[in-house]
Amino acid sequence: MKPIRCLVSLHSWERVSADDGSARFRRCRRCGKHDYPDAGDAGNWAAGALGG
């Protein structure tokens, strides 16, 4: 089951690199969701305001 904060799109993002170092992306520390650069923050609109 996903953590409650992740269910409401308040993820705890960390920046990570691909295994071969070719790309950087964000991954949630709690649920493991990936946010690739081309996806933007469309699904996490409150991240800046609420600290997600």
Secondary structure, 3 states (H helix, E strand, C coil): CCCHHHHCCCCCEEEEECCCCCCEEEEECCCCCEECHHHCCCCCCCHHHHCC
